[in-house]
Amino acid sequence: MRDTEPTVSPVVDAWTKSRTSSAQDWHTERLMEAKGENRVSVVLPAYNEEATTGPIVSTIREHLMEQVPLVDELVVVDSRSTDRTAEVARAAGAEVVSQDEVTQGLPRLTGKGDALWAGLAATDGNLVAFVDADLREFRPHFVRGLLGPLLTHPSIDFVKGFYHRPLEGQSGPEEDNEGGRVTELMVRPLLNMFWPELAGFVQPLAGEYAGRRQVLEQLPFITGYGVETAMLVDLLELVGLDALSQVDLGIRKHRHQDTEALGRMSAQIMHTVWARLQQQGWAVPGTSPATLLAQFRRGDSEELPNLDREIVVNDVSVQERAPLQELRHLVPRR
């Protein structure tokens, strides 16, 4: 029997105390004083987000570009949207680039990770912040918080956001983490098992983060939902834990996905983790898990006899776009 209760490792304890801050700590005046010669780019990867992209772009332009010149470049990457996302983003004041135009001449890949890669390739700031395009009630402190540690601490290379994420229609501290179901059921256990140094990250799947270009261009980008998981694991290997930081962004409101979609997300994350385990010698090289995910759906017209459900099969394999620094000669500078 254990004599004492388990506690977090001293490494994680020290990291969380020294590398965690709040967006409220980073005031605009302080950041402008620290900006110096740095050039800041903000990238929004967007797929069919016409309802939310405009307000996010307008907020960044008004508060962080026109009132104060903290952000120098604001780019929305249109990831093959079929709605008015590109039009709305352009009207709100963003530069809009097409994911396919940026990656023209390279193998065609799909998913958020490739849109992020395209955004990195299409911008030139030495500091790059990524913000999801589906956020509601977006506030400028989201960007300020991500930039604060980078502008004021030269030893920090990457900043990850975290937040309270209540499910739609719920409120109160007991539901704050209920929006992060894949994090709690899938990603956090895996990180604690295989990369325990990363156990201090509150929201490893957060879509809001920022980094130094010289580091980001050395990272491969997973094309599916595993991009954020792979990024943390790769950064730990590349720059070490002490170069990573996290910032509390407050409350994050956005569209939640159903359980079936979360299952596909979880499967892609599993494939991502498997690939990283192979690279680091934890899994048998040359072996690959099955990439088809069978799920059951009720209430459709194609329900099978005696099953009362339809079998839905999706390919959950993931691909990687090689680091930008390796492909830069194939991607024309804008």
Secondary structure as the mmCIF struct_conf table of DSSP 4:
data_model
#
loop_
_struct_conf.conf_type_id
_struct_conf.id
_struct_conf.beg_label_comp_id
_struct_conf.beg_label_asym_id
_struct_conf.beg_label_seq_id
_struct_conf.end_label_comp_id
_struct_conf.end_label_asym_id
_struct_conf.end_label_seq_id
BEND BEND1 ASP A 3 THR A 4
HELX_RH_AL_P HELX_RH_AL_P1 PRO A 10 SER A 18
BEND BEND2 ARG A 19 ARG A 19
STRN STRN1 THR A 20 SER A 22
HELX_RH_3T_P HELX_RH_3T_P1 ALA A 23 ASP A 25
HELX_RH_AL_P HELX_RH_AL_P2 THR A 28 LYS A 35
TURN_TY1_P TURN_TY1_P1 GLY A 36 GLU A 37
STRN STRN2 VAL A 40 ALA A 46
BEND BEND3 TYR A 47 ASN A 48
HELX_RH_AL_P HELX_RH_AL_P3 GLU A 50 ARG A 61
HELX_RH_PI_P HELX_RH_PI_P1 GLU A 62 GLU A 66
BEND BEND4 GLN A 67 VAL A 68
STRN STRN3 GLU A 73 ASP A 78
BEND BEND5 ARG A 80 ARG A 80
BEND BEND6 THR A 82 ARG A 84
HELX_RH_AL_P HELX_RH_AL_P4 THR A 85 ALA A 92
TURN_TY1_P TURN_TY1_P2 GLY A 93 GLY A 93
STRN STRN4 GLU A 95 SER A 98
HELX_RH_AL_P HELX_RH_AL_P5 GLN A 99 VAL A 102
TURN_TY1_P TURN_TY1_P3 THR A 103 GLY A 105
BEND BEND7 LEU A 106 LEU A 106
HELX_LH_PP_P HELX_LH_PP_P1 PRO A 107 ARG A 108
BEND BEND8 GLY A 111 GLY A 111
HELX_RH_AL_P HELX_RH_AL_P6 LYS A 112 ALA A 122
BEND BEND9 ASN A 126 ASN A 126
STRN STRN5 LEU A 127 PHE A 130
TURN_TY1_P TURN_TY1_P4 ALA A 133 ASP A 134
STRN STRN6 LEU A 135 ARG A 136
BEND BEND10 GLU A 137 GLU A 137
TURN_TY1_P TURN_TY1_P5 PRO A 140 PRO A 140
HELX_RH_AL_P HELX_RH_AL_P7 HIS A 141 THR A 152
TURN_TY1_P TURN_TY1_P6 PRO A 154 SER A 155
STRN STRN7 PHE A 158 HIS A 164
HELX_LH_PP_P HELX_LH_PP_P2 PRO A 166 LEU A 167
TURN_TY1_P TURN_TY1_P7 GLU A 168 GLY A 169
BEND BEND11 GLY A 172 GLY A 172
HELX_RH_3T_P HELX_RH_3T_P2 PRO A 173 GLU A 175
TURN_TY1_P TURN_TY1_P8 ASP A 176 GLY A 179
HELX_RH_AL_P HELX_RH_AL_P8 ARG A 181 VAL A 182
HELX_RH_PI_P HELX_RH_PI_P2 THR A 183 VAL A 187
HELX_RH_AL_P HELX_RH_AL_P9 ARG A 188 PHE A 194
HELX_RH_3T_P HELX_RH_3T_P3 PRO A 196 GLY A 200
BEND BEND12 VAL A 202 VAL A 202
TURN_TY1_P TURN_TY1_P9 PRO A 204 LEU A 205
BEND BEND13 GLY A 207 GLY A 207
STRN STRN8 TYR A 209 ARG A 212
HELX_RH_AL_P HELX_RH_AL_P10 ARG A 213 LEU A 216
TURN_TY1_P TURN_TY1_P10 GLU A 217 GLN A 218
BEND BEND14 LEU A 219 LEU A 219
STRN STRN9 PHE A 221 ILE A 222
BEND BEND15 THR A 223 GLY A 224
TURN_TY1_P TURN_TY1_P11 TYR A 225 GLY A 226
HELX_RH_AL_P HELX_RH_AL_P11 VAL A 227 VAL A 239
HELX_RH_3T_P HELX_RH_3T_P4 LEU A 241 ALA A 243
STRN STRN10 LEU A 244 ILE A 251
STRN STRN11 LYS A 253 HIS A 254
HELX_LH_PP_P HELX_LH_PP_P3 ARG A 255 ASP A 258
HELX_RH_AL_P HELX_RH_AL_P12 THR A 259 GLN A 279
TURN_TY1_P TURN_TY1_P12 GLN A 280 GLY A 281
BEND BEND16 TRP A 282 ALA A 283
TURN_TY1_P TURN_TY1_P13 PRO A 285 GLY A 286
STRN STRN12 LEU A 292 ARG A 297
BEND BEND17 ARG A 298 GLY A 299
TURN_TY1_P TURN_TY1_P14 SER A 301 GLU A 302
HELX_LH_PP_P HELX_LH_PP_P4 GLU A 303 LEU A 304
TURN_TY1_P TURN_TY1_P15 PRO A 305 LEU A 307
BEND BEND18 ARG A 309 ARG A 309
STRN STRN13 GLU A 310 ASP A 315
STRN STRN14 GLU A 320 ARG A 321
HELX_LH_PP_P HELX_LH_PP_P5 ALA A 322 PRO A 323
HELX_RH_AL_P HELX_RH_AL_P13 LEU A 324 LEU A 327
HELX_RH_3T_P HELX_RH_3T_P5 ARG A 328 LEU A 330
BEND BEND19 VAL A 331 VAL A 331
#
